[in-house]
Amino acid sequence: MEETARLNAMARLLRRRIELGGPISLAEYMALTLTHPEHGYYQQAEPFGTAGDFITAPEISQIFGELLGAWCGVVWETLGAPGQILLVELGPGRGTLMKDALRAACKKDGFQEAVRLHLIETSRRLRTQQAENLREFSPVFHEHPSELPDGPILLLANEFFDALPIRQFERAESGWRERLVTFESETTAFCFTLADVVTPDMQIPTRIRAAPLGSIAEISLPTLVFAHDIGERVRSFGGAALILDYGASETQAVATLQSVHKHGFQDPLTHPGKADLTAHVDFESMAEAARAGGAYVTDSIPQGLLLERLGIGQRAEQLLENANLVDKSIIRGACHRLIDPEEMGTLFRAMAITQSNPIALPGFHEG
């Protein structure tokens, strides 16, 4: 009884699940701890901002969202300025990015009349904040993009895919074996254990199948499904998706799972439901899934390069003109953080998905 009392509600739920059915996949562990309707992290915690656990790019500077909004406006014109277009964001946070994006995109004549705002969000608490911040545009909420109505689409996803559940596999002497989460009663702690059965090589990305012993493969099936569905969507109805996240351009055999709490890192298996869990995005596998859906996919490029091509310097100069000394320092510091290679400039990458007959995409070509 004393041991159980030391565990939080989410940990007790997980422990009971493991006692009844044995070790669980890391994907199930992540899904439960992040999105459980009562005890999940996104249902009860305030993750964003200095008072939360982490700060995303839209919270760093309004310029980030404005540049993405301007990108949407230009792409909309390139599509022929359709009279109706779905503007969709995956995981909109508090609605900060979309609010800034709409302010910029609506400078295009006709865009505000054409746009229909749809948000993919599972957290009831965050939906309330988003509805308030974006009430002018009457957002419609969905659990998954498959619920969206037909029509051309402009889709934004910033730091969304990094939070989708992953499975981990370790290369052992006998072959690739899945890393599962179990519970040790002696230490009253969750830990990893290897599955008894060997995972077929065909389930491991080709690039890393022959990785050295001890290597870790991370596979996010939800990411691949999302990417494939987005690819099918833009192929069928037209439009484009812009994805920004941290990760590598090529599939790597390395463990990247991390847990963030109060802007610091901790063991991912401690305090379930009380900390964020993320992993680096495999842009190569995501691109392959979108192409399998029939779409054209750009190479991923560093976030800093995209923002520079979209005009972060010029927009910063506009804001600096009327700023006081304190605000000038904040603006310069924010831009530095977004584009500097030692900050978010190269760790974060950008990739676009569009029709198989690709339209011109701002930021993904020189000039």
GULONU-491240 format. One record per residue (C-alpha): residue number from 0; residue in one letter; x, y, z. Coordinates in nm, 4 decimals. Layout:
! GULONU-491240
REC  seq  type        xx        yy        zz
REC  NUM     A         X         Y         Z
...
END
This chain:
! GULONU-491240
REC  seq  type        xx        yy        zz
REC    0     M    0.0000    0.0000    0.0000
REC    1     E    0.2841    0.2403    0.0880
REC    2     E    0.4556    0.1571   -0.2427
REC    3     T    0.1393    0.2307   -0.4398
REC    4     A    0.0909    0.5615   -0.2586
REC    5     R    0.4291    0.6810   -0.3890
REC    6     L    0.3111    0.6442   -0.7488
REC    7     N    0.1034    0.9123   -0.9190
REC    8     A   -0.2302    0.8268   -1.0815
REC    9     M   -0.0782    0.7761   -1.4265
REC   10     A    0.1961    0.5511   -1.2875
REC   11     R   -0.0593    0.3385   -1.1029
REC   12     L   -0.2596    0.2999   -1.4225
REC   13     L    0.0513    0.1934   -1.6163
REC   14     R    0.1604   -0.0460   -1.3445
REC   15     R   -0.1797   -0.2147   -1.3464
REC   16     R   -0.1718   -0.2376   -1.7262
REC   17     I    0.1690   -0.4121   -1.7136
REC   18     E    0.0625   -0.6459   -1.4328
REC   19     L   -0.2355   -0.7607   -1.6364
REC   20     G   -0.0807   -0.7856   -1.9812
REC   21     G    0.2961   -0.7853   -1.9441
REC   22     P    0.5496   -0.5281   -2.0717
REC   23     I    0.4140   -0.2649   -2.3087
REC   24     S    0.5633   -0.0958   -2.6137
REC   25     L    0.7191    0.2460   -2.5739
REC   26     A    0.4523    0.3718   -2.8149
REC   27     E    0.1750    0.2632   -2.5772
REC   28     Y    0.3612    0.4161   -2.2830
REC   29     M    0.3933    0.7496   -2.4656
REC   30     A    0.0344    0.7517   -2.5880
REC   31     L   -0.1029    0.6899   -2.2402
REC   32     T    0.1217    0.9337   -2.0549
REC   33     L    0.0692    1.2142   -2.3048
REC   34     T   -0.2951    1.1828   -2.4103
REC   35     H   -0.4867    0.9824   -2.1499
REC   36     P   -0.8202    1.1701   -2.1184
REC   37     E   -0.7825    1.2223   -1.7431
REC   38     H   -0.4198    1.1759   -1.6408
REC   39     G   -0.2356    1.2554   -1.9662
REC   40     Y    0.0240    1.5307   -1.9752
REC   41     Y   -0.1542    1.7428   -2.2376
REC   42     Q   -0.4842    1.7166   -2.0517
REC   43     Q   -0.3632    1.8531   -1.7206
REC   44     A   -0.0347    2.0405   -1.7621
REC   45     E    0.0471    2.3820   -1.9084
REC   46     P    0.3461    2.2856   -2.1214
REC   47     F    0.4175    2.6140   -2.3013
REC   48     G    0.6097    2.9266   -2.2048
REC   49     T    0.8514    3.0180   -1.9273
REC   50     A    0.6076    2.8942   -1.6630
REC   51     G    0.5660    2.5609   -1.8439
REC   52     D    0.8123    2.2947   -1.9534
REC   53     F    0.9354    2.4262   -2.2895
REC   54     I    0.9116    2.7183   -2.5311
REC   55     T    0.8267    2.6629   -2.8973
REC   56     A    0.9230    2.8895   -3.1863
REC   57     P    0.5875    3.0763   -3.2015
REC   58     E    0.6272    3.1655   -2.8329
REC   59     I    0.9780    3.3006   -2.8965
REC   60     S    0.8759    3.5604   -3.1538
REC   61     Q    0.5671    3.6688   -3.3476
REC   62     I    0.7877    3.6762   -3.6571
REC   63     F    0.7906    3.2965   -3.6779
REC   64     G    0.4139    3.2669   -3.7187
REC   65     E    0.3972    3.5721   -3.9446
REC   66     L    0.6475    3.4221   -4.1878
REC   67     L    0.4550    3.0945   -4.2005
REC   68     G    0.1355    3.2895   -4.2594
REC   69     A    0.2965    3.4837   -4.5422
REC   70     W    0.4101    3.1478   -4.6862
REC   71     C    0.0474    3.0303   -4.6818
REC   72     G   -0.0692    3.3482   -4.8534
REC   73     V    0.1790    3.3122   -5.1371
REC   74     V    0.1012    2.9419   -5.1847
REC   75     W   -0.2728    3.0229   -5.1904
REC   76     E   -0.2105    3.2701   -5.4737
REC   77     T    0.0028    3.0122   -5.6554
REC   78     L   -0.2878    2.7688   -5.6342
REC   79     G   -0.5013    3.0251   -5.8190
REC   80     A   -0.6505    3.1919   -5.5083
REC   81     P   -0.9379    2.9420   -5.4648
REC   82     G   -1.2551    3.0892   -5.3151
REC   83     Q   -1.2421    2.8382   -5.0311
REC   84     I   -0.9389    2.6726   -4.8766
REC   85     L   -0.8868    2.4785   -4.5557
REC   86     L   -0.6177    2.6230   -4.3294
REC   87     V   -0.5183    2.3414   -4.0943
REC   88     E   -0.2752    2.3215   -3.8058
REC   89     L   -0.1670    2.0009   -3.6367
REC   90     G   -0.1223    2.0472   -3.2616
REC   91     P   -0.1864    2.4238   -3.2408
REC   92     G   -0.0668    2.4698   -2.8808
REC   93     R   -0.2311    2.7820   -2.7430
REC   94     G   -0.3098    2.9118   -3.0924
REC   95     T   -0.0155    3.1511   -3.0929
REC   96     L    0.1333    3.0421   -3.4243
REC   97     M   -0.2000    3.0431   -3.6053
REC   98     K   -0.2983    3.3846   -3.4691
REC   99     D    0.0268    3.5359   -3.5966
REC  100     A    0.0015    3.3443   -3.9247
REC  101     L   -0.3502    3.4673   -3.9966
REC  102     R   -0.2524    3.8252   -3.9260
REC  103     A    0.0076    3.8012   -4.2014
REC  104     A   -0.1826    3.5814   -4.4475
REC  105     C   -0.4945    3.7969   -4.4372
REC  106     K   -0.2985    4.0852   -4.5868
REC  107     K   -0.3535    3.9047   -4.9165
REC  108     D   -0.6742    4.0350   -5.0737
REC  109     G   -0.9447    3.7691   -5.0543
REC  110     F   -0.7583    3.5315   -4.8231
REC  111     Q   -0.9655    3.5999   -4.5126
REC  112     E   -1.2884    3.5406   -4.7043
REC  113     A   -1.1538    3.2169   -4.8508
REC  114     V   -1.0006    3.0582   -4.5426
REC  115     R   -1.1798    2.7939   -4.3357
REC  116     L   -0.9866    2.7258   -4.0151
REC  117     H   -0.9565    2.3656   -3.8940
REC  118     L   -0.7447    2.2566   -3.5963
REC  119     I   -0.6281    1.9040   -3.5142
REC  120     E   -0.6226    1.8892   -3.1346
REC  121     T   -0.6997    1.6122   -2.8837
REC  122     S   -0.6675    1.8135   -2.5606
REC  123     R   -0.9939    1.9601   -2.4360
REC  124     R   -0.8056    2.2138   -2.2259
REC  125     L   -0.5985    2.3390   -2.5189
REC  126     R   -0.9044    2.3520   -2.7458
REC  127     T   -1.0574    2.6044   -2.5068
REC  128     Q   -0.7513    2.8311   -2.5327
REC  129     Q   -0.7352    2.7948   -2.9093
REC  130     A   -1.1039    2.8746   -2.9517
REC  131     E   -1.0614    3.1936   -2.7493
REC  132     N   -0.7456    3.3116   -2.9280
REC  133     L   -0.8874    3.2375   -3.2747
REC  134     R   -1.2572    3.3101   -3.2214
REC  135     E   -1.2619    3.5603   -3.5108
REC  136     F   -1.2086    3.2689   -3.7496
REC  137     S   -1.4515    3.0228   -3.5839
REC  138     P   -1.2137    2.7252   -3.5752
REC  139     V   -1.3476    2.3737   -3.6266
REC  140     F   -1.1784    2.1041   -3.4203
REC  141     H   -1.0885    1.7477   -3.5194
REC  142     E   -0.9134    1.4517   -3.3600
REC  143     H   -0.7406    1.3491   -3.6857
REC  144     P   -0.6920    1.4910   -4.0379
REC  145     S   -0.9079    1.2103   -4.1778
REC  146     E   -1.2072    1.4024   -4.0376
REC  147     L   -1.1399    1.7104   -4.2527
REC  148     P   -1.3899    1.7993   -4.5251
REC  149     D   -1.2919    1.7787   -4.8919
REC  150     G   -1.1152    2.0682   -5.0590
REC  151     P   -0.7706    2.2230   -5.1138
REC  152     I   -0.5596    2.2560   -4.8028
REC  153     L   -0.2823    2.4608   -4.6457
REC  154     L   -0.1438    2.2647   -4.3527
REC  155     L    0.1039    2.3757   -4.0862
REC  156     A    0.2728    2.1446   -3.8374
REC  157     N    0.5306    2.2916   -3.5987
REC  158     E    0.6756    2.0628   -3.3328
REC  159     F    0.3889    1.8196   -3.3764
REC  160     F    0.5514    1.5032   -3.5048
REC  161     D    0.8190    1.4951   -3.2334
REC  162     A    0.5477    1.4185   -2.9742
REC  163     L    0.3886    1.1272   -3.1632
REC  164     P    0.4520    0.7840   -3.0068
REC  165     I    0.7544    0.5852   -3.1183
REC  166     R    0.8647    0.2257   -3.0859
REC  167     Q    1.2287    0.1458   -3.0128
REC  168     F    1.4263   -0.1550   -3.1343
REC  169     E    1.7746   -0.2589   -3.0242
REC  170     R    2.0148   -0.4576   -3.2412
REC  171     A    2.1184   -0.7599   -3.0388
REC  172     E    2.3248   -1.0683   -3.1286
REC  173     S    2.0063   -1.2481   -3.2316
REC  174     G    1.8770   -0.9562   -3.4397
REC  175     W    1.6571   -0.6524   -3.3818
REC  176     R    1.4428   -0.6835   -3.0683
REC  177     E    1.1857   -0.4349   -2.9439
REC  178     R    1.2513   -0.2377   -2.6251
REC  179     L    0.9475   -0.2678   -2.3993
REC  180     V    0.8514   -0.0853   -2.0810
REC  181     T    0.8038   -0.2908   -1.7664
REC  182     F    0.7737   -0.2252   -1.3920
REC  183     E    1.0151   -0.3420   -1.1224
REC  184     S    0.8414   -0.3936   -0.7905
REC  185     E    1.1695   -0.3968   -0.5975
REC  186     T    1.2651   -0.0479   -0.7116
REC  187     T    0.9055    0.0701   -0.7741
REC  188     A    1.0269    0.2087   -1.1056
REC  189     F    0.9580    0.1644   -1.4752
REC  190     C    1.2450    0.0364   -1.6897
REC  191     F    1.3203   -0.1080   -2.0320
REC  192     T    1.3390   -0.4753   -2.1180
REC  193     L    1.3907   -0.6505   -2.4531
REC  194     A    1.1148   -0.8520   -2.6172
REC  195     D    1.1656   -1.2266   -2.6347
REC  196     V    1.0930   -1.2440   -3.0070
REC  197     V    1.3153   -1.1082   -3.2836
REC  198     T    1.1709   -0.8338   -3.5023
REC  199     P    1.1854   -0.9104   -3.8780
REC  200     D    1.4467   -0.6970   -4.0556
REC  201     M    1.1838   -0.5742   -4.3002
REC  202     Q    1.0278   -0.3687   -4.0203
REC  203     I    1.3517   -0.1738   -3.9715
REC  204     P    1.4347    0.1125   -4.2140
REC  205     T    1.6666   -0.0094   -4.4884
REC  206     R    1.9361    0.2501   -4.4205
REC  207     I    2.0054    0.1236   -4.0662
REC  208     R    1.9347   -0.2507   -4.0801
REC  209     A    2.3042   -0.3342   -4.0660
REC  210     A    2.3812   -0.0896   -3.7825
REC  211     P    2.6303   -0.2059   -3.5140
REC  212     L    2.5204   -0.4136   -3.2144
REC  213     G    2.3571   -0.2008   -2.9478
REC  214     S    2.2198    0.0492   -3.1986
REC  215     I    1.8667    0.1795   -3.1455
REC  216     A    1.6056    0.2197   -3.4191
REC  217     E    1.3110    0.4499   -3.3527
REC  218     I    0.9961    0.4107   -3.5616
REC  219     S    0.6847    0.6243   -3.5309
REC  220     L    0.3944    0.4505   -3.7031
REC  221     P    0.1543    0.7413   -3.6327
REC  222     T    0.3981    0.9759   -3.8086
REC  223     L    0.4076    0.7526   -4.1155
REC  224     V    0.0274    0.7313   -4.1232
REC  225     F   -0.0104    1.1094   -4.0889
REC  226     A    0.2459    1.1713   -4.3634
REC  227     H    0.0848    0.9199   -4.5996
REC  228     D   -0.2599    1.0721   -4.5384
REC  229     I   -0.1298    1.4238   -4.6004
REC  230     G    0.0315    1.3030   -4.9221
REC  231     E   -0.2947    1.1500   -5.0407
REC  232     R   -0.4842    1.4621   -4.9399
REC  233     V   -0.2792    1.7131   -5.1380
REC  234     R   -0.2615    1.4776   -5.4347
REC  235     S   -0.6408    1.4476   -5.4414
REC  236     F   -0.7518    1.8026   -5.3586
REC  237     G   -0.4469    2.0240   -5.4057
REC  238     G   -0.2647    2.2424   -5.1592
REC  239     A    0.0521    2.2117   -4.9569
REC  240     A    0.1809    2.1208   -4.6112
REC  241     L    0.4706    2.2852   -4.4280
REC  242     I    0.6318    2.0796   -4.1521
REC  243     L    0.8897    2.2104   -3.9054
REC  244     D    1.0410    1.9976   -3.6317
REC  245     Y    1.3704    1.8835   -3.4874
REC  246     G    1.5364    1.5777   -3.6304
REC  247     A    1.7734    1.4505   -3.8966
REC  248     S    1.7419    1.4569   -4.2742
REC  249     E    1.8333    1.0875   -4.2926
REC  250     T    1.7258    0.7900   -4.0799
REC  251     Q    1.9703    0.7305   -3.7955
REC  252     A    2.0271    0.4372   -3.5608
REC  253     V    2.0355    0.6309   -3.2360
REC  254     A    1.8043    0.6768   -2.9380
REC  255     T    1.6599    1.0297   -2.9219
REC  256     L    1.3675    0.9842   -2.6798
REC  257     Q    1.3736    1.2607   -2.4205
REC  258     S    1.1638    1.3906   -2.1362
REC  259     V    1.1402    1.7632   -2.0591
REC  260     H    1.0125    1.9107   -1.7344
REC  261     K    1.0539    2.2749   -1.6284
REC  262     H    1.2964    2.3342   -1.9185
REC  263     G    1.5234    2.0518   -1.8028
REC  264     F    1.5770    1.6911   -1.9080
REC  265     Q    1.4910    1.3869   -1.6962
REC  266     D    1.4566    1.0099   -1.7293
REC  267     P    1.1660    0.9467   -1.9726
REC  268     L    1.0313    0.6688   -1.7506
REC  269     T    1.0005    0.8785   -1.4347
REC  270     H    0.6967    1.0880   -1.3372
REC  271     P    0.4702    0.9608   -1.6198
REC  272     G    0.2033    1.2113   -1.7142
REC  273     K    0.3918    1.4975   -1.5491
REC  274     A    0.6523    1.5647   -1.8201
REC  275     D    0.6667    1.5973   -2.1969
REC  276     L    0.8000    1.3093   -2.4045
REC  277     T    0.9446    1.3652   -2.7503
REC  278     A    1.1804    1.2086   -3.0033
REC  279     H    1.3635    1.3444   -3.3061
REC  280     V    1.1669    1.3273   -3.6292
REC  281     D    1.2865    1.0911   -3.9021
REC  282     F    1.2377    1.3207   -4.2009
REC  283     E    1.3565    1.0572   -4.4489
REC  284     S    1.0937    0.8016   -4.3462
REC  285     M    0.8246    1.0690   -4.3255
REC  286     A    0.9048    1.1849   -4.6787
REC  287     E    0.8887    0.8275   -4.8102
REC  288     A    0.5424    0.7849   -4.6549
REC  289     A    0.4136    1.1088   -4.8093
REC  290     R    0.5500    1.0092   -5.1514
REC  291     A    0.3754    0.6728   -5.1142
REC  292     G    0.0553    0.8755   -5.0805
REC  293     G    0.1202    1.0234   -5.4223
REC  294     A    0.2649    1.3619   -5.3257
REC  295     Y    0.5744    1.5584   -5.4147
REC  296     V    0.8028    1.6133   -5.1144
REC  297     T    1.0881    1.8611   -5.0922
REC  298     D    1.4199    1.7808   -4.9321
REC  299     S    1.4248    1.8947   -4.5714
REC  300     I    1.6289    2.2099   -4.5090
REC  301     P    1.7484    2.3795   -4.1900
REC  302     Q    1.4855    2.5966   -4.0220
REC  303     G    1.7262    2.8888   -4.0137
REC  304     L    1.7709    2.8751   -4.3903
REC  305     L    1.3950    2.8656   -4.4499
REC  306     L    1.3296    3.1631   -4.2218
REC  307     E    1.6093    3.3649   -4.3823
REC  308     R    1.4683    3.2965   -4.7286
REC  309     L    1.1213    3.3950   -4.6086
REC  310     G    1.2523    3.7294   -4.4855
REC  311     I    1.3129    3.7071   -4.1123
REC  312     G    1.5785    3.9766   -4.1373
REC  313     Q    1.3535    4.2239   -4.3163
REC  314     R    1.0621    4.1625   -4.0778
REC  315     A    1.2909    4.2081   -3.7775
REC  316     E    1.4101    4.5423   -3.9146
REC  317     Q    1.0481    4.6569   -3.9480
REC  318     L    0.9800    4.5751   -3.5842
REC  319     L    1.3048    4.7340   -3.4692
REC  320     E    1.2153    5.0708   -3.6218
REC  321     N    0.9591    5.1535   -3.3526
REC  322     A    1.0986    4.9434   -3.0667
REC  323     N    1.2577    5.0732   -2.7471
REC  324     L    1.5989    4.9518   -2.6322
REC  325     V    1.4603    4.6647   -2.4278
REC  326     D    1.2328    4.5436   -2.7077
REC  327     K    1.5139    4.5745   -2.9619
REC  328     S    1.7245    4.3408   -2.7524
REC  329     I    1.4343    4.0945   -2.7258
REC  330     I    1.3694    4.1011   -3.1021
REC  331     R    1.7347    4.0446   -3.1898
REC  332     G    1.7688    3.7694   -2.9301
REC  333     A    1.4585    3.5913   -3.0579
REC  334     C    1.5741    3.5992   -3.4196
REC  335     H    1.9162    3.4729   -3.3155
REC  336     R    1.7576    3.1820   -3.1319
REC  337     L    1.5390    3.0889   -3.4303
REC  338     I    1.8076    3.0891   -3.6996
REC  339     D    2.1511    3.0523   -3.5392
REC  340     P    2.3170    2.7133   -3.6115
REC  341     E    2.4067    2.6788   -3.2431
REC  342     E    2.0453    2.7349   -3.1384
REC  343     M    1.7376    2.6213   -3.3388
REC  344     G    1.8709    2.7054   -3.6824
REC  345     T    2.0027    2.3623   -3.7794
REC  346     L    1.8594    2.1280   -3.5160
REC  347     F    1.5151    2.2128   -3.6516
REC  348     R    1.4359    2.1325   -4.0134
REC  349     A    1.1591    2.2208   -4.2576
REC  350     M    0.9958    2.0090   -4.5275
REC  351     A    0.7029    2.0726   -4.7611
REC  352     I    0.4520    1.8349   -4.9179
REC  353     T    0.2492    1.9285   -5.2242
REC  354     Q    0.0930    1.7898   -5.5408
REC  355     S    0.2893    1.5472   -5.7554
REC  356     N    0.3035    1.8274   -6.0122
REC  357     P    0.4754    2.0615   -5.7675
REC  358     I    0.3808    2.4236   -5.7247
REC  359     A    0.6367    2.6899   -5.6418
REC  360     L    0.7047    2.6783   -5.2688
REC  361     P    0.8568    2.9892   -5.1055
REC  362     G    1.1726    2.9189   -4.9085
REC  363     F    1.2598    2.5899   -5.0738
REC  364     H    1.4585    2.7318   -5.3611
REC  365     E    1.7309    2.9925   -5.3806
REC  366     G    1.6485    3.3438   -5.4801
END
